[in-house]
Amino acid sequence: GDVTISGDLTVSGGGSYAYSEVLTGDMILDQDSNAVALTIDSEADTAGIISILNPVTTTGDIFGVAAANSLTTGRMLNLYSESSSTGTRNLVEIKNAHASATGTTGLKIDNKSTGKPLYITSDTSEQFMMIEDSSGGGQAGIRFKNDAGQWNTFINNADNWAVYDDTNTAYRFIIDPNSRISLSNNDSGGDSGDGTG
């Protein structure tokens, strides 16, 4: 049957349960031995394993790992798949679904040390990192910024590959689909900076 708990539940030690459990309140797992604190053995194939339904959180963290300060060679998160399926899928997906959420950053990495903030490896040849404008007419690229300035390298609205000096609001390099090259130090500016001719 079902078990409904109103209030807080603290579990110390191990246990095996063969029923559905509804918690109203907090649940604390206090693991004092060198063993996995929580294991989920699920036989679901089309349903999810863990689901957080419509949280009303505004300023807190919906999922947080606080102060993992004892790590030496361990990881905070390890996601591994060895499926041989050729089906199209995203192993990790972050989606900001509302167009008005203009202050949202999809993924932020803040590295205080000299280690790599982002490291991508691949065992296949001709592997590319893709940045795509899915709106069907915008720009797609990468922005580089330090304390002295900000530069963009991207495909612009005219479908040209460009390097743009954001600090001084000027194109520095443009190559169009016909392989015509425009450089800021020898361009008369007749193409209005879009490199189309």
Salt bridges, closest charged atoms under 4 A:
ASP110 OD2 - LYS112 NZ 3.31
ASP165 OD2 - ARG172 NH2 3.04
ASP166 OD2 - ARG143 NH2 3.30
ASP176 OD2 - ARG180 NE 2.55
